Each structure stands twice: as structure tokens, then as C-alpha cells.
Amino acid sequence: MTPTLVFDIETIPDTDGIRTLLGLPADTSAEDVANIALHQRRQQNGSEFLPLHQHCICAISCALREDNNFRIWTLGDANSSEAEIIQCFFDGIDKYTPQIISWNGGGFDLPVLHYRGLMHGINAARYWDLGEDDKDFKWNNYISRYHTRHLDLMDLMAMFNARANAPLDDLAKLCGFPGKLGMDGSKVWDAYKAGQIEKIRNYCETDVANTHLVYLRFQLMRGRLNQVTYEQEVALVREALTGYQAPHWQEFLAAWR
């Protein structure tokens, strides 16, 4: 059984990088830098969503299914640097060579990881293998949109048509799963400024739980799981989450009927 690794990232404005790009004085506060960048972006295209290379990763959460085990965790700890958690993510790919699964990972998470990894000098040899080292990777690698080592569920379900994209929160709830619980990506920067990094990490974990559950439903739909094995996989997730004592998992389970 090939391990599967569902992943999700949370980001904040890269205020150090933006300060450099905009030529702002070194003593300009991070909050002022972000406000300037967000204002300029809003003036340019009506949205505050920054270009991907101006995002800084503050959390990466994973859901790993291997052998008879399932677990969810967030890489590093609240004090880990961006470089440390990015390297940890790619080290996991080196270790397991999993199928990685995301919701909009091709449009957001992976490009951000690419840019930030480049800036930090991260080693990700296995991830970037296109067949030079492992011939199997020539025909199925993490980079090609149409290969399955990375499965972007949102992109696939929309038939690679951005106009058909659907939010994870909506799809999770429509499938009977909890969806987002009181937080979304637009609130991460405010939470970070308030020193609530653990809240961000917890939110990121529930996103990968929702994504994994939607992935299981997809596996049922495509015939890779039958009804019995699907229910067994869902029960394994519920059992794992029941063993976690953190309040966000208790809230998640309470919302999952």
C-alpha cells in the first residue's frame, strides 16, 4: 500500500521580503509593511490576495495513512522557523515517497512551497525527481498536473477548469463532514499578529482532516474503495481523532455526526 499524505499550508504576508521589494525603510514595522502591500494589491485588482511569492508559510499540517496507521499533526512546533518546517515536509517525501493529496495544492500550496524552498535553499531531491534518478518518476511524478503522485482534488473534480472550482468547506459539509470551524484563511494574519500561532496550527490540522475525508469519498466514487472498506477507513479516522485530547478535535468530532 502506497502511503498517502494529505497536506495543507497556512501563510502570512512575507513582510521582510515585501519590505525589500517595495524599498521600504528597515524600521518599517511588519504590520505597516503588510498594510501597505495589501492596500496596493487592493488598488491594483480589487483583492488583498498577495502574489504567491510574497507569502510566508507559518504552518504545514499533514494526514499520513500508511500500513494500518493514520495520524494528523503539524510539522515542527510554534517556534519552528519557516525553513525548518518546509525542510521537514520535503524530508517526509524523501522518507515515504507518498502519494500527496491537496485541495488546490497545485494552484497555491505547492507553488508557495516552491518559492519559499528556493529562497531558503531547501533540499527536495525526491520531490523534484522527473525520472533522472528513478525511471518510474518519468511517467508519474509530483510535478506534472496529470500525474497522481500529487492529486489536487479540487483541480481534478473541476476538470482542470478554474470556473468550476469549489471551496473545500462547502464540499466537506455537503459530504457530511464538519468543514471549517470558526476560522478560515482570511483570518490567519490577524490571528498571527495576536500571537495565536497554535490556533492557526489547529485550524490547519482540521483542514487536512476534511481533505482526507473528502479524498476517501472520492476513492469510493472511483471504485478504489467499496462501501465496506470506505466505512473502515472513515472509522479509522474517527478512532484516531477520538484519541486526540486537544479541544479543536473535540469540536471537530462534535460537528461530525
C-alpha atoms as a printed R data frame, in Angstrom:
    type eleno elety resid chain resno       x      y       z
1   ATOM     1    CA   MET     A     1   0.000  0.000   0.000
2   ATOM     2    CA   THR     A     2   1.458  3.345  -1.072
3   ATOM     3    CA   PRO     A     3   1.328  5.814   1.831
4   ATOM     4    CA   THR     A     4  -0.913  8.829   1.302
5   ATOM     5    CA   LEU     A     5  -0.058 12.239   2.709
6   ATOM     6    CA   VAL     A     6  -2.708 14.934   2.737
7   ATOM     7    CA   PHE     A     7  -1.158 18.351   3.323
8   ATOM     8    CA   ASP     A     8  -2.183 21.953   3.776
9   ATOM     9    CA   ILE     A     9  -0.285 25.173   4.449
10  ATOM    10    CA   GLU     A    10  -1.210 28.429   6.132
11  ATOM    11    CA   THR     A    11   0.511 31.657   5.175
12  ATOM    12    CA   ILE     A    12   1.012 35.240   6.236
13  ATOM    13    CA   PRO     A    13   2.476 38.173   4.292
14  ATOM    14    CA   ASP     A    14   6.259 37.892   3.881
15  ATOM    15    CA   THR     A    15   6.846 41.285   5.428
16  ATOM    16    CA   ASP     A    16  10.650 41.034   5.271
17  ATOM    17    CA   GLY     A    17  10.551 40.222   1.578
18  ATOM    18    CA   ILE     A    18   7.895 42.839   0.811
19  ATOM    19    CA   ARG     A    19   9.933 45.458   2.666
20  ATOM    20    CA   THR     A    20  12.821 44.660   0.316
21  ATOM    21    CA   LEU     A    21  10.692 44.594  -2.842
22  ATOM    22    CA   LEU     A    22   8.999 47.909  -2.047
23  ATOM    23    CA   GLY     A    23  12.197 49.584  -0.864
24  ATOM    24    CA   LEU     A    24  10.674 50.459   2.497
25  ATOM    25    CA   PRO     A    25  12.852 51.688   5.395
26  ATOM    26    CA   ALA     A    26  14.297 48.914   7.550
27  ATOM    27    CA   ASP     A    27  12.473 50.211  10.622
28  ATOM    28    CA   THR     A    28   9.019 49.952   8.991
29  ATOM    29    CA   SER     A    29   7.017 47.635  11.210
30  ATOM    30    CA   ALA     A    30   5.786 44.285   9.896
31  ATOM    31    CA   GLU     A    31   2.188 45.391  10.319
32  ATOM    32    CA   ASP     A    32   2.784 48.619   8.382
33  ATOM    33    CA   VAL     A    33   4.571 46.722   5.613
34  ATOM    34    CA   ALA     A    34   1.644 44.311   5.308
35  ATOM    35    CA   ASN     A    35  -0.896 47.143   5.323
36  ATOM    36    CA   ILE     A    36   0.957 48.926   2.514
37  ATOM    37    CA   ALA     A    37   1.233 45.749   0.435
38  ATOM    38    CA   LEU     A    38  -2.400 44.787   0.967
39  ATOM    39    CA   HIS     A    39  -3.565 48.308   0.112
40  ATOM    40    CA   GLN     A    40  -1.517 48.359  -3.088
41  ATOM    41    CA   ARG     A    41  -2.833 44.948  -4.066
42  ATOM    42    CA   ARG     A    42  -6.410 46.038  -3.425
43  ATOM    43    CA   GLN     A    43  -5.884 49.131  -5.574
44  ATOM    44    CA   GLN     A    44  -4.415 47.030  -8.400
45  ATOM    45    CA   ASN     A    45  -7.010 44.286  -8.719
46  ATOM    46    CA   GLY     A    46  -9.674 44.733  -6.063
47  ATOM    47    CA   SER     A    47  -8.388 41.892  -3.893
48  ATOM    48    CA   GLU     A    48  -5.959 41.791  -0.985
49  ATOM    49    CA   PHE     A    49  -4.654 38.358  -2.004
50  ATOM    50    CA   LEU     A    50  -0.912 38.788  -2.427
51  ATOM    51    CA   PRO     A    51   1.194 37.225  -5.211
52  ATOM    52    CA   LEU     A    52   2.287 33.739  -4.191
53  ATOM    53    CA   HIS     A    53   5.965 34.641  -3.843
54  ATOM    54    CA   GLN     A    54   5.017 37.227  -1.210
55  ATOM    55    CA   HIS     A    55   3.533 34.630   1.156
56  ATOM    56    CA   CYS     A    56   5.423 33.242   4.147
57  ATOM    57    CA   ILE     A    57   4.481 29.798   5.457
58  ATOM    58    CA   CYS     A    58   3.586 29.724   9.154
59  ATOM    59    CA   ALA     A    59   2.111 26.186   9.359
60  ATOM    60    CA   ILE     A    60   2.112 22.914   7.427
61  ATOM    61    CA   SER     A    61  -0.216 20.152   8.577
62  ATOM    62    CA   CYS     A    62  -0.274 16.558   7.349
63  ATOM    63    CA   ALA     A    63  -2.508 13.496   7.498
64  ATOM    64    CA   LEU     A    64  -0.498 10.331   6.893
65  ATOM    65    CA   ARG     A    65  -2.073  6.963   6.082
66  ATOM    66    CA   GLU     A    66   0.420  4.100   5.986
67  ATOM    67    CA   ASP     A    67   0.173  0.389   6.805
68  ATOM    68    CA   ASN     A    68  -2.542  0.162   9.472
69  ATOM    69    CA   ASN     A    69  -1.953  3.633  10.857
70  ATOM    70    CA   PHE     A    70  -3.473  7.071  10.430
71  ATOM    71    CA   ARG     A    71  -2.345 10.265  12.125
72  ATOM    72    CA   ILE     A    72  -2.633 14.018  11.788
73  ATOM    73    CA   TRP     A    73  -0.061 16.511  13.016
74  ATOM    74    CA   THR     A    74   1.518 19.865  12.287
75  ATOM    75    CA   LEU     A    75   5.199 19.987  11.392
76  ATOM    76    CA   GLY     A    76   7.620 21.446  13.905
77  ATOM    77    CA   ASP     A    77   6.300 23.485  16.799
78  ATOM    78    CA   ALA     A    78   5.104 27.019  17.407
79  ATOM    79    CA   ASN     A    79   8.715 28.271  17.494
80  ATOM    80    CA   SER     A    80   9.962 26.455  14.381
81  ATOM    81    CA   SER     A    81  11.250 28.624  11.554
82  ATOM    82    CA   GLU     A    82   9.708 28.607   8.104
83  ATOM    83    CA   ALA     A    83  12.811 26.908   6.694
84  ATOM    84    CA   GLU     A    84  12.611 24.148   9.311
85  ATOM    85    CA   ILE     A    85   9.011 23.219   8.587
86  ATOM    86    CA   ILE     A    86   9.496 23.324   4.820
87  ATOM    87    CA   GLN     A    87  12.551 21.070   5.059
88  ATOM    88    CA   CYS     A    88  10.611 18.729   7.321
89  ATOM    89    CA   PHE     A    89   7.842 18.482   4.707
90  ATOM    90    CA   PHE     A    90  10.229 17.517   1.922
91  ATOM    91    CA   ASP     A    91  12.132 15.170   4.251
92  ATOM    92    CA   GLY     A    92   8.846 13.310   4.712
93  ATOM    93    CA   ILE     A    93   8.530 12.896   0.955
94  ATOM    94    CA   ASP     A    94  12.094 11.568   0.864
95  ATOM    95    CA   LYS     A    95  11.230  9.075   3.613
96  ATOM    96    CA   TYR     A    96   7.856  7.755   2.438
97  ATOM    97    CA   THR     A    97   7.558  8.639  -1.287
98  ATOM    98    CA   PRO     A    98   3.822  9.025  -0.618
99  ATOM    99    CA   GLN     A    99   1.012  9.996  -2.892
100 ATOM   100    CA   ILE     A   100   0.421 13.578  -1.781
101 ATOM   101    CA   ILE     A   101  -3.120 14.934  -1.772
102 ATOM   102    CA   SER     A   102  -4.340 18.502  -1.519
103 ATOM   103    CA   TRP     A   103  -7.241 20.809  -2.147
104 ATOM   104    CA   ASN     A   104  -5.915 23.484  -4.521
105 ATOM   105    CA   GLY     A   105  -2.345 22.397  -3.840
106 ATOM   106    CA   GLY     A   106  -1.421 22.877  -7.485
107 ATOM   107    CA   GLY     A   107  -2.771 26.412  -7.524
108 ATOM   108    CA   PHE     A   108  -1.498 27.577  -4.146
109 ATOM   109    CA   ASP     A   109   0.255 25.307  -1.636
110 ATOM   110    CA   LEU     A   110   2.908 23.769  -3.870
111 ATOM   111    CA   PRO     A   111   3.888 26.952  -5.768
112 ATOM   112    CA   VAL     A   112   4.308 28.708  -2.404
113 ATOM   113    CA   LEU     A   113   6.405 25.787  -1.142
114 ATOM   114    CA   HIS     A   114   8.494 26.002  -4.324
115 ATOM   115    CA   TYR     A   115   9.189 29.707  -3.950
116 ATOM   116    CA   ARG     A   116   9.901 29.547  -0.230
117 ATOM   117    CA   GLY     A   117  12.022 26.434  -0.618
118 ATOM   118    CA   LEU     A   118  14.064 28.209  -3.285
119 ATOM   119    CA   MET     A   119  14.575 31.228  -1.045
120 ATOM   120    CA   HIS     A   120  15.679 29.097   1.913
121 ATOM   121    CA   GLY     A   121  17.909 26.709  -0.039
122 ATOM   122    CA   ILE     A   122  15.795 23.664   0.848
123 ATOM   123    CA   ASN     A   123  16.802 20.182  -0.335
124 ATOM   124    CA   ALA     A   124  13.879 18.369  -2.008
125 ATOM   125    CA   ALA     A   125  15.588 15.912  -4.361
126 ATOM   126    CA   ARG     A   126  12.926 13.197  -4.267
127 ATOM   127    CA   TYR     A   127  10.115 15.668  -4.841
128 ATOM   128    CA   TRP     A   128  11.798 17.196  -7.904
129 ATOM   129    CA   ASP     A   129  12.810 13.879  -9.497
130 ATOM   130    CA   LEU     A   130  11.360 13.773 -13.020
131 ATOM   131    CA   GLY     A   131  12.892 10.436 -13.894
132 ATOM   132    CA   GLU     A   132  16.594 11.233 -13.819
133 ATOM   133    CA   ASP     A   133  17.165  9.146 -10.668
134 ATOM   134    CA   ASP     A   134  14.089  6.910 -10.545
135 ATOM   135    CA   LYS     A   135  12.831  5.927 -14.008
136 ATOM   136    CA   ASP     A   136   9.299  5.378 -12.659
137 ATOM   137    CA   PHE     A   137   9.159  9.094 -11.953
138 ATOM   138    CA   LYS     A   138   9.418  9.863 -15.655
139 ATOM   139    CA   TRP     A   139   5.827  8.700 -16.081
140 ATOM   140    CA   ASN     A   140   4.412  9.597 -12.670
141 ATOM   141    CA   ASN     A   141   5.966 12.412 -10.673
142 ATOM   142    CA   TYR     A   142   4.979 15.145  -8.238
143 ATOM   143    CA   ILE     A   143   5.277 17.983 -10.741
144 ATOM   144    CA   SER     A   144   3.047 17.010 -13.675
145 ATOM   145    CA   ARG     A   145  -0.543 18.192 -13.366
146 ATOM   146    CA   TYR     A   146  -1.903 14.959 -14.790
147 ATOM   147    CA   HIS     A   147   0.140 12.502 -12.727
148 ATOM   148    CA   THR     A   148  -1.163 11.101  -9.474
149 ATOM   149    CA   ARG     A   149   1.840 11.342  -7.136
150 ATOM   150    CA   HIS     A   150   0.266 14.696  -6.390
151 ATOM   151    CA   LEU     A   151  -3.518 14.612  -6.544
152 ATOM   152    CA   ASP     A   152  -5.094 18.059  -6.377
153 ATOM   153    CA   LEU     A   153  -8.668 17.064  -5.615
154 ATOM   154    CA   MET     A   154 -10.125 20.494  -6.316
155 ATOM   155    CA   ASP     A   155  -8.425 20.736  -9.700
156 ATOM   156    CA   LEU     A   156  -9.423 17.209 -10.714
157 ATOM   157    CA   MET     A   157 -13.042 17.479  -9.581
158 ATOM   158    CA   ALA     A   158 -13.358 20.727 -11.552
159 ATOM   159    CA   MET     A   159 -11.920 19.011 -14.659
160 ATOM   160    CA   PHE     A   160  -8.974 21.439 -14.557
161 ATOM   161    CA   ASN     A   161 -11.402 24.310 -15.157
162 ATOM   162    CA   ALA     A   162 -10.949 27.165 -12.681
163 ATOM   163    CA   ARG     A   163 -14.522 28.353 -13.259
164 ATOM   164    CA   ALA     A   164 -15.754 25.043 -11.815
165 ATOM   165    CA   ASN     A   165 -13.632 25.157  -8.636
166 ATOM   166    CA   ALA     A   166 -15.459 24.595  -5.348
167 ATOM   167    CA   PRO     A   167 -14.376 25.537  -1.796
168 ATOM   168    CA   LEU     A   168 -13.239 22.723   0.477
169 ATOM   169    CA   ASP     A   169 -15.538 23.984   3.232
170 ATOM   170    CA   ASP     A   170 -18.607 23.634   1.009
171 ATOM   171    CA   LEU     A   171 -17.707 20.200  -0.364
172 ATOM   172    CA   ALA     A   172 -16.807 18.827   3.066
173 ATOM   173    CA   LYS     A   173 -20.116 19.982   4.549
174 ATOM   174    CA   LEU     A   174 -22.109 18.719   1.580
175 ATOM   175    CA   CYS     A   175 -20.478 15.305   2.066
176 ATOM   176    CA   GLY     A   176 -21.498 15.300   5.731
177 ATOM   177    CA   PHE     A   177 -18.136 16.271   7.235
178 ATOM   178    CA   PRO     A   178 -17.521 19.172   9.652
179 ATOM   179    CA   GLY     A   179 -15.901 21.677   7.284
180 ATOM   180    CA   LYS     A   180 -14.237 24.764   8.708
181 ATOM   181    CA   LEU     A   181 -14.925 25.583  12.350
182 ATOM   182    CA   GLY     A   182 -14.863 29.292  13.094
183 ATOM   183    CA   MET     A   183 -11.745 30.180  11.107
184 ATOM   184    CA   ASP     A   184 -10.595 30.452   7.511
185 ATOM   185    CA   GLY     A   185  -7.526 31.541   5.616
186 ATOM   186    CA   SER     A   186  -8.548 35.211   5.598
187 ATOM   187    CA   LYS     A   187  -8.250 35.321   9.397
188 ATOM   188    CA   VAL     A   188  -4.764 33.807   9.671
189 ATOM   189    CA   TRP     A   189  -2.836 37.094   9.511
190 ATOM   190    CA   ASP     A   190  -4.929 38.654  12.283
191 ATOM   191    CA   ALA     A   191  -4.515 35.521  14.408
192 ATOM   192    CA   TYR     A   192  -0.757 35.555  13.797
193 ATOM   193    CA   LYS     A   193  -0.480 39.220  14.843
194 ATOM   194    CA   ALA     A   194  -2.376 38.317  18.017
195 ATOM   195    CA   GLY     A   195   0.200 35.617  18.821
196 ATOM   196    CA   GLN     A   196  -2.273 32.806  18.154
197 ATOM   197    CA   ILE     A   197   0.062 30.500  16.214
198 ATOM   198    CA   GLU     A   198  -1.343 27.408  17.954
199 ATOM   199    CA   LYS     A   199  -4.827 28.386  16.812
200 ATOM   200    CA   ILE     A   200  -3.526 28.604  13.246
201 ATOM   201    CA   ARG     A   201  -1.821 25.214  13.530
202 ATOM   202    CA   ASN     A   202  -5.017 23.658  14.902
203 ATOM   203    CA   TYR     A   203  -7.084 25.148  12.088
204 ATOM   204    CA   CYS     A   204  -4.626 23.791   9.528
205 ATOM   205    CA   GLU     A   205  -4.973 20.314  11.038
206 ATOM   206    CA   THR     A   206  -8.753 20.343  10.697
207 ATOM   207    CA   ASP     A   207  -8.362 21.348   7.055
208 ATOM   208    CA   VAL     A   208  -6.286 18.246   6.329
209 ATOM   209    CA   ALA     A   209  -8.830 16.121   8.209
210 ATOM   210    CA   ASN     A   210 -11.604 17.469   5.968
211 ATOM   211    CA   THR     A   211  -9.470 16.949   2.868
212 ATOM   212    CA   HIS     A   212  -8.637 13.368   3.815
213 ATOM   213    CA   LEU     A   213 -12.306 12.564   4.396
214 ATOM   214    CA   VAL     A   214 -13.282 14.069   1.047
215 ATOM   215    CA   TYR     A   215 -10.473 12.058  -0.555
216 ATOM   216    CA   LEU     A   216 -11.916  8.858   0.935
217 ATOM   217    CA   ARG     A   217 -15.305  9.717  -0.566
218 ATOM   218    CA   PHE     A   218 -13.564 10.252  -3.907
219 ATOM   219    CA   GLN     A   219 -11.887  6.855  -3.599
220 ATOM   220    CA   LEU     A   220 -15.329  5.342  -3.031
221 ATOM   221    CA   MET     A   221 -16.700  7.116  -6.082
222 ATOM   222    CA   ARG     A   222 -13.857  5.971  -8.344
223 ATOM   223    CA   GLY     A   223 -14.108  2.368  -7.118
224 ATOM   224    CA   ARG     A   224 -10.783  2.170  -5.277
225 ATOM   225    CA   LEU     A   225 -12.793  1.562  -2.085
226 ATOM   226    CA   ASN     A   226 -16.032 -0.353  -1.775
227 ATOM   227    CA   GLN     A   227 -18.658  0.541   0.804
228 ATOM   228    CA   VAL     A   228 -17.164 -1.757   3.433
229 ATOM   229    CA   THR     A   229 -13.559 -0.586   3.026
230 ATOM   230    CA   TYR     A   230 -14.707  3.044   2.819
231 ATOM   231    CA   GLU     A   231 -16.506  2.737   6.141
232 ATOM   232    CA   GLN     A   232 -13.441  1.067   7.640
233 ATOM   233    CA   GLU     A   233 -11.233  3.952   6.510
234 ATOM   234    CA   VAL     A   234 -13.647  6.539   7.893
235 ATOM   235    CA   ALA     A   235 -13.816  4.621  11.181
236 ATOM   236    CA   LEU     A   236 -10.006  4.648  11.346
237 ATOM   237    CA   VAL     A   237 -10.010  8.438  11.045
238 ATOM   238    CA   ARG     A   238 -12.677  8.811  13.716
239 ATOM   239    CA   GLU     A   239 -10.783  6.454  16.027
240 ATOM   240    CA   ALA     A   240  -7.548  8.398  15.579
241 ATOM   241    CA   LEU     A   241  -9.226 11.752  16.229
242 ATOM   242    CA   THR     A   242 -11.023 10.373  19.291
243 ATOM   243    CA   GLY     A   243  -7.614  9.572  20.746
244 ATOM   244    CA   TYR     A   244  -6.526 13.224  20.485
245 ATOM   245    CA   GLN     A   245  -7.384 15.314  23.531
246 ATOM   246    CA   ALA     A   246  -6.935 18.788  22.027
247 ATOM   247    CA   PRO     A   247 -10.118 20.914  22.116
248 ATOM   248    CA   HIS     A   248 -10.173 21.501  18.366
249 ATOM   249    CA   TRP     A   249 -10.534 17.769  17.800
250 ATOM   250    CA   GLN     A   250 -13.337 17.548  20.319
251 ATOM   251    CA   GLU     A   251 -15.088 20.351  18.452
252 ATOM   252    CA   PHE     A   252 -14.460 18.620  15.130
253 ATOM   253    CA   LEU     A   253 -15.893 15.327  16.362
254 ATOM   254    CA   ALA     A   254 -18.910 17.066  17.856
255 ATOM   255    CA   ALA     A   255 -19.650 18.636  14.464
256 ATOM   256    CA   TRP     A   256 -19.179 15.323  12.663
257 ATOM   257    CA   ARG     A   257 -22.431 13.397  13.006
